[in-house]
Amino acid sequence: MTDKSESVRAPANKIGGDRMSTFRQPMGGKPGAFKPDLTAKPVIKPTGKAHGFKAQEFIVYPAHGVGQIVAIEEEEVAGFKLELFVISFAKDKMKLKVPVPKVHSVGMRKLSEPDVVKRSLDTLTGRARVKRTMWSRRAQEYEAKINSGDLVSIAEVVRDLYRSDAQPEQSYSERQLYEAALDRMAREISAVQKLTDSEALKLLDEQLQKGPRRTGKADAESEAEGDADAEAETDGGDVDEAA
């Protein structure tokens, strides 16, 4: 399992074997004059709760989606004690260590409340908003929404990139973004409503099917609304599309 860390860790020191050393600054020494202490080891002290989060709780980390806090540890790095959340992303076979003080700056949050989940599901039944701008620009906007960690924004990406059987197939890049958004949304819905992955995906598909029929006429209307959006952007504004 991959282990990524947001904390600052000293580089591995090969002197005397493969063990990793921490760097300490000697008392009265010059700034930056660090000496390796080969006898020092990280102090791992499991704790139960920090900043409102507790061990074994499922959370949302914007850049990776839903993960589980498997431990809250205290390590000694460069002579300083640092409390860390150890987060496991089982599906991605990855672990991430996040310093407790950085929780808010990285946007880590608890799972969405039921009312937010309902709004996200209702978003899927609305009309797609497709702006007639360059795909590269739209792709950046979609990616930013996916990585925002906001469930409703992610639902908007799923809604806008969804294609019914009556519509042309998605391009490769559209498909990649659609699947990324769908996966992020399904994982959180699954965690909140205690569903399996397949049950969550089925629920999302059912919501998408409730949306306006996407036929040639619907596509034309969507393009017309996209023109209006593009013009509004030129004027410094935006036009909200009726669901």
C-alpha positions as CSV (number, residue, x, y, z in Angstrom):
1,M,0.0,0.0,0.0
2,T,1.4,3.4,-1.0
3,D,2.1,5.7,1.9
4,K,2.1,9.4,1.1
5,S,2.7,12.0,3.7
6,E,1.9,15.7,4.0
7,S,4.3,16.1,6.9
8,V,7.9,17.3,6.6
9,R,10.3,14.4,7.0
10,A,14.1,14.3,7.0
11,P,15.7,12.4,4.1
12,A,16.9,8.9,4.7
13,N,20.5,8.6,5.9
14,K,22.5,5.6,4.7
15,I,25.3,5.9,7.3
16,G,25.2,3.0,9.6
17,G,22.5,1.1,7.7
18,D,19.1,1.7,6.2
19,R,17.4,3.3,9.3
20,M,16.1,6.8,8.8
21,S,17.3,9.6,11.1
22,T,15.7,12.7,12.3
23,F,17.5,16.0,12.3
24,R,18.0,18.0,15.5
25,Q,19.4,21.5,15.9
26,P,22.1,21.7,18.6
27,M,21.6,24.1,21.5
28,G,23.4,27.4,20.7
29,G,24.3,26.2,17.2
30,K,24.1,28.3,14.1
31,P,20.8,28.5,12.3
32,G,20.5,25.6,9.9
33,A,23.4,23.7,11.5
34,F,21.7,20.4,11.8
35,K,23.4,17.1,12.9
36,P,21.9,13.7,12.3
37,D,20.9,11.9,15.5
38,L,21.1,8.2,14.5
39,T,19.6,7.1,17.8
40,A,16.4,9.1,17.5
41,K,13.2,7.4,16.3
42,P,9.8,8.7,15.6
43,V,7.6,8.7,18.6
44,I,4.3,7.1,17.6
45,K,1.5,7.7,20.2
46,P,-2.0,6.7,19.1
47,T,-4.7,9.2,20.2
48,G,-8.4,9.0,19.9
49,K,-9.6,12.4,18.6
50,A,-8.3,15.7,17.2
51,H,-9.9,18.8,15.6
52,G,-13.3,17.1,15.7
53,F,-12.2,14.0,13.8
54,K,-11.8,10.6,15.4
55,A,-10.1,7.3,14.5
56,Q,-12.0,5.0,12.2
57,E,-14.2,7.9,11.0
58,F,-14.8,8.3,7.2
59,I,-13.9,11.7,5.9
60,V,-13.5,13.5,2.6
61,Y,-10.1,14.7,1.4
62,P,-10.7,16.9,-1.7
63,A,-7.8,15.6,-3.8
64,H,-8.6,12.0,-3.2
65,G,-12.3,11.6,-2.2
66,V,-13.6,9.5,0.7
67,G,-11.0,8.0,3.0
68,Q,-10.9,6.5,6.6
69,I,-8.9,7.8,9.5
70,V,-7.2,4.6,10.7
71,A,-5.1,6.3,13.4
72,I,-4.1,9.6,14.9
73,E,-0.4,9.4,15.7
74,E,2.1,11.7,17.3
75,E,5.6,11.6,15.7
76,E,8.8,13.4,16.5
77,V,10.1,15.2,13.4
78,A,13.3,17.3,13.6
79,G,13.0,17.5,17.3
80,F,9.4,18.6,17.2
81,K,6.3,16.6,18.1
82,L,3.7,16.5,15.3
83,E,0.3,15.1,15.5
84,L,-0.8,13.3,12.3
85,F,-4.0,11.9,10.8
86,V,-3.3,8.6,9.1
87,I,-5.9,8.3,6.3
88,S,-6.4,5.1,4.3
89,F,-7.9,5.1,0.8
90,A,-8.6,1.4,0.5
91,K,-9.8,1.4,-3.1
92,D,-6.7,3.3,-4.2
93,K,-4.4,1.2,-2.0
94,M,-2.9,4.4,-0.5
95,K,-2.3,5.9,2.9
96,L,-1.8,9.6,3.5
97,K,-0.4,11.3,6.6
98,V,-1.9,14.8,7.2
99,P,-0.6,17.1,10.0
100,V,-3.5,18.0,12.3
101,P,-2.8,21.8,11.9
102,K,-3.2,21.5,8.1
103,V,-6.7,19.9,8.2
104,H,-8.6,23.1,7.4
105,S,-6.1,24.4,4.8
106,V,-6.3,21.2,2.7
107,G,-10.1,21.2,2.9
108,M,-10.5,17.9,4.8
109,R,-14.1,17.6,6.0
110,K,-16.6,15.2,7.5
111,L,-19.1,13.3,5.3
112,S,-21.9,15.4,3.9
113,E,-25.1,15.8,5.9
114,P,-28.3,14.2,4.6
115,D,-29.7,17.5,3.2
116,V,-26.5,18.0,1.2
117,V,-26.8,14.5,-0.2
118,K,-30.4,15.2,-1.2
119,R,-29.4,18.4,-3.0
120,S,-26.7,16.5,-4.9
121,L,-29.1,13.8,-6.0
122,D,-31.6,16.4,-7.0
123,T,-28.9,18.1,-9.1
124,L,-28.6,15.0,-11.2
125,T,-32.2,15.3,-12.3
126,G,-31.7,18.8,-13.7
127,R,-30.9,20.0,-17.2
128,A,-27.2,19.9,-18.2
129,R,-25.4,23.2,-18.4
130,V,-23.1,23.0,-21.4
131,K,-21.1,26.2,-22.1
132,R,-20.0,26.7,-25.7
133,T,-16.4,27.5,-24.8
134,M,-13.2,25.7,-25.6
135,W,-13.2,22.2,-24.2
136,S,-9.8,22.8,-22.5
137,R,-11.4,25.6,-20.4
138,R,-14.4,23.5,-19.6
139,A,-12.2,20.6,-18.6
140,Q,-10.3,22.8,-16.2
141,E,-13.6,23.9,-14.6
142,Y,-14.8,20.4,-14.3
143,E,-11.6,19.2,-12.7
144,A,-11.6,22.1,-10.3
145,K,-15.2,21.1,-9.2
146,I,-14.2,17.5,-8.8
147,N,-11.2,18.4,-6.6
148,S,-13.1,21.0,-4.6
149,G,-14.6,18.2,-2.5
150,D,-18.0,19.8,-2.6
151,L,-20.6,17.1,-3.3
152,V,-23.1,19.3,-5.1
153,S,-20.3,20.7,-7.4
154,I,-19.3,17.1,-8.2
155,A,-22.9,16.2,-9.0
156,E,-23.0,19.1,-11.5
157,V,-20.0,17.6,-13.3
158,V,-21.8,14.2,-13.4
159,R,-25.0,15.8,-14.7
160,D,-23.2,17.9,-17.4
161,L,-21.1,15.1,-18.8
162,Y,-23.7,12.3,-18.6
163,R,-24.8,10.9,-22.0
164,S,-28.0,8.9,-22.6
165,D,-28.3,6.2,-25.2
166,A,-29.8,8.8,-27.6
167,Q,-26.8,11.0,-27.5
168,P,-23.4,10.7,-29.1
169,E,-20.7,8.9,-27.1
170,Q,-18.4,11.0,-24.9
171,S,-14.9,11.8,-26.0
172,Y,-12.0,10.0,-24.1
173,S,-11.3,13.1,-22.0
174,E,-15.0,13.7,-21.2
175,R,-15.3,10.0,-20.2
176,Q,-12.3,10.3,-17.9
177,L,-13.7,13.3,-16.1
178,Y,-17.2,11.8,-16.0
179,E,-16.0,8.6,-14.4
180,A,-13.8,10.5,-11.9
181,A,-16.8,12.6,-10.8
182,L,-19.1,9.6,-10.7
183,D,-16.7,7.6,-8.6
184,R,-16.2,10.5,-6.1
185,M,-19.9,11.0,-5.7
186,A,-20.8,7.3,-5.5
187,R,-18.2,6.7,-2.8
188,E,-19.5,9.5,-0.6
189,I,-23.2,8.5,-1.1
190,S,-22.1,4.9,-0.3
191,A,-20.5,6.0,3.0
192,V,-23.3,8.2,4.1
193,Q,-26.2,5.9,3.2
194,K,-24.4,2.7,4.1
195,L,-24.7,1.3,0.6
196,T,-22.4,-1.0,-1.5
197,D,-20.6,0.6,-4.4
198,S,-22.9,-1.0,-6.9
199,E,-26.0,0.1,-5.0
200,A,-24.7,3.7,-4.9
201,L,-24.0,3.7,-8.7
202,K,-27.4,2.3,-9.4
203,L,-29.0,5.1,-7.3
204,L,-27.1,7.7,-9.3
205,D,-28.0,6.2,-12.6
206,E,-31.7,6.2,-11.6
207,Q,-31.5,9.9,-10.7
208,L,-29.8,10.7,-14.0
209,Q,-32.6,8.8,-15.8
210,K,-35.1,11.2,-14.2
211,G,-33.6,14.2,-16.0
212,P,-34.9,15.8,-19.1
213,R,-34.9,13.5,-22.1
214,R,-31.6,14.2,-24.0
215,T,-32.7,14.0,-27.6
216,G,-31.6,16.1,-30.6
217,K,-34.0,18.8,-29.6
218,A,-32.8,18.9,-26.0
219,D,-29.2,19.1,-27.2
220,A,-30.1,22.1,-29.4
221,E,-31.8,23.8,-26.4
222,S,-28.7,23.1,-24.3
223,E,-26.4,24.6,-27.0
224,A,-28.6,27.7,-27.2
225,E,-28.4,28.1,-23.4
226,G,-24.6,27.5,-23.7
227,D,-24.5,30.5,-26.1
228,A,-26.3,32.6,-23.6
229,D,-23.8,31.5,-20.9
230,A,-20.9,32.4,-23.1
231,E,-22.4,35.9,-23.9
232,A,-23.1,36.5,-20.2
233,E,-19.5,35.5,-19.4
234,T,-18.3,38.1,-21.9
235,D,-20.4,40.7,-20.1
236,G,-18.9,39.6,-16.8
237,G,-21.9,37.6,-15.6
238,D,-23.4,34.2,-15.8
239,V,-26.9,32.8,-16.5
240,D,-28.4,30.2,-14.3
241,E,-30.2,27.4,-16.2
242,A,-33.6,26.3,-15.0
243,A,-33.6,22.7,-13.9
